[in-house]
Amino acid sequence: MSEPLFFQTLELTRLRRALAKVHGQVAGRHGRIEVTHDGCDDVCVILSKAELESLERALEILTETAEYKAMCDTLTQVAAACGVVGAAECEA
């Protein structure tokens, strides 16, 4: 059985010093690390390729469901009723 996912937050300067270790942790455990930077509100996330591929596959599965398609139809109708110019339709 694989180890549980881990989540961590690192400031950019600390990440620079620990990048090799971080790579091993993320790739080996399929975890995530939030990267922050002093004086900046933006945050990015480092995650394993395996976790990214799992998330992408989950989205593919979701978009194939009838519930997703119905939600897209409803949103398109609401946008049109509100007069949103160029209301995009979800891809079927």
Backbone hydrogen bonds in HBPLUS format (Angstrom, degrees):
<---DONOR---> <-ACCEPTOR-->    atom                        ^
c    i                          cat <-CA-CA->   ^        H-A-AA   ^      H-
h    n   atom  resd res      DA  || num        DHA   H-A  angle D-A-AA Bond
n    s   type  num  typ     dist DA aas  dist angle  dist       angle   num
A0032-ARG N   A0006-PHE O   3.07 MM  26  6.40 165.6  2.09 164.0 168.2     1
A0034-GLU N   A0008-GLN O   2.66 MM  26  6.08 158.2  1.71 162.2 162.0     2
A0010-LEU N   A0034-GLU O   2.77 MM  24  6.13 162.2  1.80 161.9 165.6     3
A0036-THR N   A0010-LEU O   2.81 MM  26  6.10 162.6  1.84 150.4 156.1     4
A0014-ARG N   A0011-GLU O   2.99 MM   3  5.41 116.8  2.40 110.2 125.1     5
A0015-LEU N   A0011-GLU O   2.92 MM   4  6.19 152.6  2.00 151.9 160.8     6
A0012-LEU N   A0036-THR O   2.69 MM  24  5.78 136.3  1.88 150.6 160.4     7
A0016-ARG N   A0012-LEU O   2.98 MM   4  6.27 157.6  2.04 154.0 158.2     8
A0017-ARG N   A0013-THR O   3.42 MM   4  6.75 154.8  2.49 142.6 147.7     9
A0018-ALA N   A0014-ARG O   3.12 MM   4  6.34 136.8  2.32 141.6 153.7    10
A0018-ALA N   A0015-LEU O   2.99 MM   3  5.05 127.8  2.27  98.1 112.7    11
A0022-VAL N   A0018-ALA O   2.88 MM   4  6.05 162.4  1.91 161.2 167.2    12
A0023-HIS N   A0019-LEU O   2.88 MM   4  6.05 160.6  1.91 153.5 158.2    13
A0024-GLY N   A0020-ALA O   3.17 MM   4  6.45 161.4  2.21 146.3 150.2    14
A0025-GLN N   A0021-LYS O   2.97 MM   4  6.27 155.6  2.03 150.4 157.4    15
A0026-VAL N   A0022-VAL O   2.89 MM   4  6.05 174.8  1.89 162.4 163.0    16
A0027-ALA N   A0023-HIS O   2.90 MM   4  5.87 166.9  1.91 155.0 158.6    17
A0028-GLY N   A0024-GLY O   2.97 MM   4  5.58 150.6  2.06 132.4 141.6    18
A0029-ARG N   A0025-GLN O   3.03 MM   4  5.83 147.3  2.14 138.9 146.2    19
A0030-HIS N   A0026-VAL O   2.90 MM   4  5.29 124.2  2.21 140.8 148.8    20
A0033-ILE N   A0046-ILE O   2.87 MM  13  5.18 146.5  1.99 144.1 154.0    21
A0046-ILE N   A0033-ILE O   2.83 MM  13  5.18 164.7  1.85 150.1 154.4    22
A0035-VAL N   A0044-CYS O   2.72 MM   9  5.27 164.5  1.75 154.4 155.9    23
A0044-CYS N   A0035-VAL O   3.17 MM   9  5.27 160.8  2.21 142.5 147.3    24
A0040-CYS N   A0037-HIS O   3.01 MM   3  5.52 141.9  2.16 148.1 145.4    25
A0052-LEU N   A0048-SER O   3.01 MM   4  6.31 162.1  2.04 151.8 156.8    26
A0053-GLU N   A0049-LYS O   2.90 MM   4  6.11 163.9  1.93 152.8 156.8    27
A0054-SER N   A0050-ALA O   2.99 MM   4  6.20 148.4  2.10 141.6 150.4    28
A0055-LEU N   A0051-GLU O   2.92 MM   4  6.20 158.5  1.97 152.8 158.1    29
A0056-GLU N   A0052-LEU O   2.90 MM   4  6.16 160.7  1.94 153.1 158.7    30
A0057-ARG N   A0053-GLU O   2.96 MM   4  6.11 154.7  2.03 142.7 149.4    31
A0058-ALA N   A0054-SER O   2.95 MM   4  6.17 154.9  2.01 146.3 153.3    32
A0059-LEU N   A0055-LEU O   3.02 MM   4  6.32 153.5  2.09 147.6 154.3    33
A0060-GLU N   A0056-GLU O   3.01 MM   4  6.31 152.3  2.08 144.8 152.5    34
A0061-ILE N   A0057-ARG O   2.96 MM   4  6.24 160.7  1.99 153.2 157.5    35
A0062-LEU N   A0058-ALA O   2.95 MM   4  6.19 161.4  1.99 148.1 153.3    36
A0063-THR N   A0059-LEU O   2.96 MM   4  6.17 161.3  1.99 152.6 156.5    37
A0064-GLU N   A0061-ILE O   3.12 MM   3  5.33 149.2  2.22 104.4 113.8    38
A0065-THR N   A0062-LEU O   3.08 MM   3  5.53 168.9  2.09 117.7 120.8    39
A0069-LYS N   A0065-THR O   3.27 MM   4  6.58 164.3  2.29 146.7 150.6    40
A0070-ALA N   A0066-ALA O   2.89 MM   4  6.10 155.2  1.95 150.0 157.0    41
A0071-MET N   A0067-GLU O   2.94 MM   4  6.13 154.2  2.01 145.5 152.7    42
A0072-CYS N   A0068-TYR O   2.93 MM   4  6.23 157.1  1.98 152.0 158.0    43
A0073-ASP N   A0069-LYS O   3.02 MM   4  6.27 157.5  2.07 145.6 151.5    44
A0074-THR N   A0070-ALA O   2.96 MM   4  6.22 160.7  2.00 150.0 154.9    45
A0075-LEU N   A0071-MET O   2.91 MM   4  6.16 164.3  1.94 153.6 157.6    46
A0076-THR N   A0072-CYS O   2.92 MM   4  6.08 157.9  1.97 150.1 156.3    47
A0077-GLN N   A0073-ASP O   2.97 MM   4  6.21 156.3  2.03 148.6 154.8    48
A0078-VAL N   A0074-THR O   2.91 MM   4  6.17 159.0  1.95 153.3 159.0    49
A0079-ALA N   A0075-LEU O   2.91 MM   4  6.06 164.7  1.94 150.2 154.4    50
A0080-ALA N   A0076-THR O   2.97 MM   4  6.14 157.7  2.02 145.1 151.3    51
A0081-ALA N   A0077-GLN O   2.90 MM   4  6.09 155.4  1.96 146.1 153.1    52
A0082-CYS N   A0078-VAL O   2.96 MM   4  6.17 138.0  2.14 143.8 154.9    53
A0084-VAL N   A0079-ALA O   2.94 MM   5  5.28 164.7  1.96 161.0 156.1    54
A0083-GLY N   A0080-ALA O   3.06 MM   3  5.06 154.5  2.13 100.4 108.2    55
